Protein backbone atom coordinates (compact mmCIF):
# COMPACT_ATOMS: atom_id res chain seq x y z
CA UNK A 1 0.00 0.00 0.00
CA UNK A 2 2.83 2.35 0.85
CA UNK A 3 4.53 1.66 -2.48
CA UNK A 4 1.30 2.32 -4.39
CA UNK A 5 0.82 5.61 -2.53
CA UNK A 6 4.44 6.49 -3.23
CA UNK A 7 4.01 5.78 -6.93
CA UNK A 8 0.93 8.01 -7.14
CA UNK A 9 1.99 10.91 -4.93
CA UNK A 10 5.76 10.66 -4.58
CA UNK A 11 5.55 9.97 -0.86
CA UNK A 12 3.86 7.39 1.25
CA UNK A 13 6.28 4.55 1.85
CA UNK A 14 7.51 5.83 5.20
CA UNK A 15 4.13 7.23 6.26
CA UNK A 16 2.13 4.09 5.56
CA UNK A 17 4.85 1.62 6.53
CA UNK A 18 5.75 3.32 9.80
CA UNK A 19 2.08 3.72 10.74
CA UNK A 20 1.35 0.08 9.93
CA UNK A 21 4.37 -1.30 11.73
CA UNK A 22 3.69 0.91 14.76
CA UNK A 23 0.40 -0.91 15.21
CA UNK A 24 2.36 -4.16 15.74
CA UNK A 25 5.65 -2.96 17.24
CA UNK A 26 6.78 -0.10 19.47
CA UNK A 27 7.23 3.08 17.44
CA UNK A 28 11.00 3.08 17.96
CA UNK A 29 11.23 -0.40 16.40
CA UNK A 30 8.91 0.53 13.54
CA UNK A 31 11.12 3.47 12.65
CA UNK A 32 14.26 1.35 12.76
CA UNK A 33 12.61 -1.26 10.49
CA UNK A 34 11.86 1.40 7.86
CA UNK A 35 15.22 3.22 7.88
CA UNK A 36 17.01 1.06 5.31
CA UNK A 37 14.11 0.71 2.82
CA UNK A 38 13.55 4.48 3.03
CA UNK A 39 17.23 5.17 2.51
CA UNK A 40 17.36 2.80 -0.47
CA UNK A 41 14.30 4.42 -2.06
CA UNK A 42 15.70 7.93 -1.58
CA UNK A 43 19.09 6.89 -2.94
CA UNK A 44 17.52 5.30 -6.05
CA UNK A 45 15.38 8.38 -6.64
CA UNK A 46 18.39 10.64 -6.32
CA UNK A 47 20.58 8.50 -8.60
CA UNK A 48 17.94 7.96 -11.29
CA UNK A 49 15.66 11.00 -11.10
CA UNK A 50 15.99 14.24 -12.96
CA UNK A 51 17.67 15.44 -16.10
CA UNK A 52 20.96 16.31 -14.38
CA UNK A 53 23.75 13.97 -13.43
CA UNK A 54 23.99 12.64 -9.89
CA UNK A 55 26.62 15.26 -9.08
CA UNK A 56 24.51 17.93 -10.81
CA UNK A 57 21.48 17.01 -8.67
CA UNK A 58 23.57 17.09 -5.52
CA UNK A 59 25.17 20.46 -6.21
CA UNK A 60 21.92 22.05 -7.40
CA UNK A 61 19.95 21.07 -4.30
CA UNK A 62 22.84 21.81 -1.96
CA UNK A 63 23.20 25.30 -3.44
CA UNK A 64 19.47 26.11 -3.25
CA UNK A 65 18.36 24.24 -0.12
CA UNK A 66 21.41 23.85 2.13
CA UNK A 67 19.69 25.76 4.93
CA UNK A 68 16.58 23.57 4.70
CA UNK A 69 18.76 20.44 4.86
CA UNK A 70 20.78 21.77 7.81
CA UNK A 71 17.67 22.74 9.79
CA UNK A 72 16.08 19.36 8.98
CA UNK A 73 19.17 17.63 10.36
CA UNK A 74 19.11 19.69 13.56
CA UNK A 75 15.36 19.15 13.91
CA UNK A 76 15.88 15.40 13.41
CA UNK A 77 18.22 15.31 16.38
CA UNK A 78 15.54 16.98 18.50
CA UNK A 79 12.93 14.57 17.12
CA UNK A 80 15.03 11.53 18.01
CA UNK A 81 15.42 12.88 21.55
CA UNK A 82 11.65 13.33 21.74
CA UNK A 83 11.22 9.73 20.62
CA UNK A 84 13.34 8.65 23.57
CA UNK A 85 11.84 11.02 26.18
CA UNK A 86 8.15 11.27 25.31
CA UNK A 87 5.58 8.50 25.57
CA UNK A 88 5.30 6.96 22.10
CA UNK A 89 1.50 7.29 22.18
CA UNK A 90 1.88 11.07 21.90
CA UNK A 91 4.29 10.68 19.04
CA UNK A 92 1.91 8.27 17.30
CA UNK A 93 -0.73 10.97 17.67
CA UNK A 94 1.68 13.42 16.00
CA UNK A 95 2.17 10.92 13.17
CA UNK A 96 -1.61 10.60 12.77
CA UNK A 97 -1.96 14.41 12.63
CA UNK A 98 0.76 14.68 9.96
CA UNK A 99 -0.88 11.97 7.85
CA UNK A 100 -4.36 13.46 8.31
CA UNK A 101 -3.14 16.94 7.40
CA UNK A 102 -1.39 15.72 4.28
CA UNK A 103 -4.31 13.55 3.10
CA UNK A 104 -6.92 16.23 3.86
CA UNK A 105 -5.01 19.02 2.16
CA UNK A 106 -4.51 16.88 -0.94
CA UNK A 107 -8.11 15.66 -0.99
CA UNK A 108 -9.45 19.21 -0.71
CA UNK A 109 -7.01 20.46 -3.34
CA UNK A 110 -5.66 23.11 -0.96
CA UNK A 111 -2.65 24.96 -2.28
CA UNK A 112 -0.10 25.79 0.35
CA UNK A 113 1.97 28.71 -0.89
CA UNK A 114 5.20 29.40 0.97
CA UNK A 115 7.93 31.90 0.31
CA UNK A 116 11.56 30.89 -0.05
CA UNK A 117 12.77 33.33 2.57
CA UNK A 118 15.35 32.40 5.17
CA UNK A 119 12.88 32.37 8.14
CA UNK A 120 10.49 30.07 6.25
CA UNK A 121 13.36 27.72 5.32
CA UNK A 122 14.51 27.61 8.94
CA UNK A 123 11.06 27.00 10.45
CA UNK A 124 10.04 24.45 7.82
CA UNK A 125 13.33 22.60 8.14
CA UNK A 126 13.11 22.45 11.93
CA UNK A 127 9.48 21.29 11.90
CA UNK A 128 10.20 18.68 9.22
CA UNK A 129 13.23 17.48 11.15
CA UNK A 130 11.41 17.18 14.47
CA UNK A 131 8.50 15.34 12.87
CA UNK A 132 10.89 13.19 10.84
CA UNK A 133 13.17 12.35 13.74
CA UNK A 134 10.29 11.30 15.96
CA UNK A 135 7.86 9.76 13.44
CA UNK A 136 9.85 9.05 10.25
CA UNK A 137 7.47 11.29 8.25
CA UNK A 138 9.79 14.11 7.22
CA UNK A 139 9.32 13.70 3.49
CA UNK A 140 5.68 14.78 3.49
CA UNK A 141 6.50 18.12 5.11
CA UNK A 142 9.51 18.78 2.90
CA UNK A 143 7.56 17.82 -0.21
CA UNK A 144 4.70 20.14 0.79
CA UNK A 145 7.23 22.94 1.26
CA UNK A 146 9.07 22.34 -2.02
CA UNK A 147 5.86 22.13 -4.03
CA UNK A 148 4.31 25.06 -2.16
CA UNK A 149 7.32 27.31 -2.67
CA UNK A 150 7.14 27.42 -6.47
CA UNK A 151 4.57 27.60 -9.23
CA UNK A 152 6.67 25.28 -11.38
CA UNK A 153 5.38 21.85 -10.31
CA UNK A 154 7.21 20.23 -13.26
CA UNK A 155 10.46 21.40 -11.64
CA UNK A 156 10.16 18.86 -8.80
CA UNK A 157 8.73 15.99 -10.81
CA UNK A 158 11.77 16.11 -13.08
CA UNK A 159 14.27 16.35 -10.26
CA UNK A 160 14.79 20.11 -10.24
Secondary structure, DSSP 8 states (H G I E B T S, - for coil): -HHHHHHHHS--HHHHHHHHHHTTS-HHHHHHHHHHHHHHHHHHHHHHSSSS-HHHHHHHHHHHHHHHHHHHHHHHHHHHHHHHHS-HHHHHHHHHHHHHHHHHHHHTT--------HHHHHHHHHHHHHHHHHHS-HHHHHHHHHHHT-S-HHHHHTT-
